[in-house]
Amino acid sequence: MSRSEEIAAWLPGRLAELIAEHRVPGAQAAVLVDGEIVDAAAGVLSTTTGVEVTTDAVFQIGSITKVWTATLVMQLVDEGLVDLDEPVVTYVPDFKVADPKATATVTVRQLLDHTSGIDGDLFNGTGRGDDAVEKYLATITDAEQVHEPGALFSYCNSGYVVLGRLVEVLRGKPFGAVLHERIAEPLGLKHVAVNPDEAIMFRAAVGHIGEETPEPAPFWSLEPSNAPAGAMLSMRARDLLTWAKAHLDDGGPILSAGTAKAMRVPQVDVPYTAGLASQWGLGWELFGFDAGVFGHDGGTIGQVAMLRISGDANVVVVLLTNGLNGGAMHDDIVGRVLRDYAGAELPVEATPPAQPEPLDASRVSGLYRTPMLDFEVTVDDDGRGWVEILPRTELDGIGVPEGKTEVVALRDDVLIGAERQHGRHLAYSLIEHNGARYLFNSRAARRVEGA
């Protein structure tokens, strides 16, 4: 039996078992091994309609879209139209944020590797027209800096919308049209939908919210203005895998070999966060363990997507789900493929120590702020710590665990959740930079009040 035949023998059944175990309505997976693609589907697209998931259904890929946007930018680099170390305002004259220095100096590279320091979670609606991305720029002119450009990693959706606008300006077309023309069509992808109007031409997954009893989300996607950051791009698992394979194949028909490889060169170290990469490239998450594994994850309104690629073994695995618990299926599908077929030794998941040290209130207590969330960290008299997540915007369906949870010291500079949420123990790194203190959980949240 070949390795692809072996995967085909276990993948459909295991996928069906896992969606039942983790209360995920539906899922789709695809694996590339030895040059052959195996895909499978299980469950339903919507608990309301009961329509079954097939391998031709489309799911939202969320923030994996960012690497598609990065690919479009790197095509411009290939053509000599963009220099990564030039200020983005060189190419997008309308770009402006609150800090004049940041406006003038933030580079294309800093947007690609999430080091611009711009407030990152500004999901401002600007309508459903082809000018939604263009109009978005006018809504971030008062966006503050979390830190100065280039200083730290802080995940930034807003920066990728700006990159999408850069693509529009230099190509003279809306973002979705460029994506079709420059990526989907050269790769022969027929099930790629850049908006809801295109998605309804296929079997389209609906996101579900609620962990115990998932219900269809109240709306299908985030705002069209955030399309380049991952608001609505949808496709089959097989299509996402085919695009990833082009990156493995020295860029295939969409990038030069040197540029495809350059996207995987580390640009910045990432403070520890459960499930997140240890370094970031030009779009790609670089996971820093065996077999040269890189990839990206995505989460939208009740949909969770995972992509991992082994550059050493030429193995790709995609998992797309339409429930907030989808991430809990990672180890049994994505992890299994990487271990068994790419020879990767995945890092052991961090868990709370049995007897954690008491927390130092003077060091960790305080209110830490991002545009989307406040994190209030408190410490009891006996040294037990708590993180309360306080939304500052509407968050229904995007998987942010609101409420108050206990945290303990994993090590001197890392707090870890005492209980699992969405399949893992959340972790928060403590960072000090230029006299400011930050709580890091993919975003750098600056302490605005505290000891």
Buried (B, 14 or more C-beta within 10 A) or exposed (E): EEBBEBBBEEBBEBBBEBBEEBBBBBBBBBBBBEEEBBBBBBBBBBBEEEBEBBBBBBBBBBBBBBBBBBBBBBBBBBEEEBBBEEBBBBBBEEBBBBBEEBBBBBBBBBBBBBBBBBBBBBBBBBEEEBBBBBBBBEBBEEBBBBBBBBBBBBBBBBBBBBBBBBBBBBBEBBBBBBBBEBBBBEBEBEBBBBBBEBBEEBBBBBBBBBBEEBBBBEEBBBBBBBBBBBBBBBBBBBBBBBBBBBBBBEBBEBBBEEBBBBBBEBBBEBBBBBBBBBBBBBBBBBBBEBBBBBBBBBBBBBBBBBBBBBBEBBBBBBBBBBBBBBBBBBBBBBBBBBBBBBEBEBEEEBBBEEEBEBBBBEBBBBBBBBBBBBBBBBBEEEBBBBBBBEEEEEBEBBBBBEEEBBBBBBEEBBBBBBEEBBBBBBBBBBBEEEEBBBBBBBBBBBBEEBE
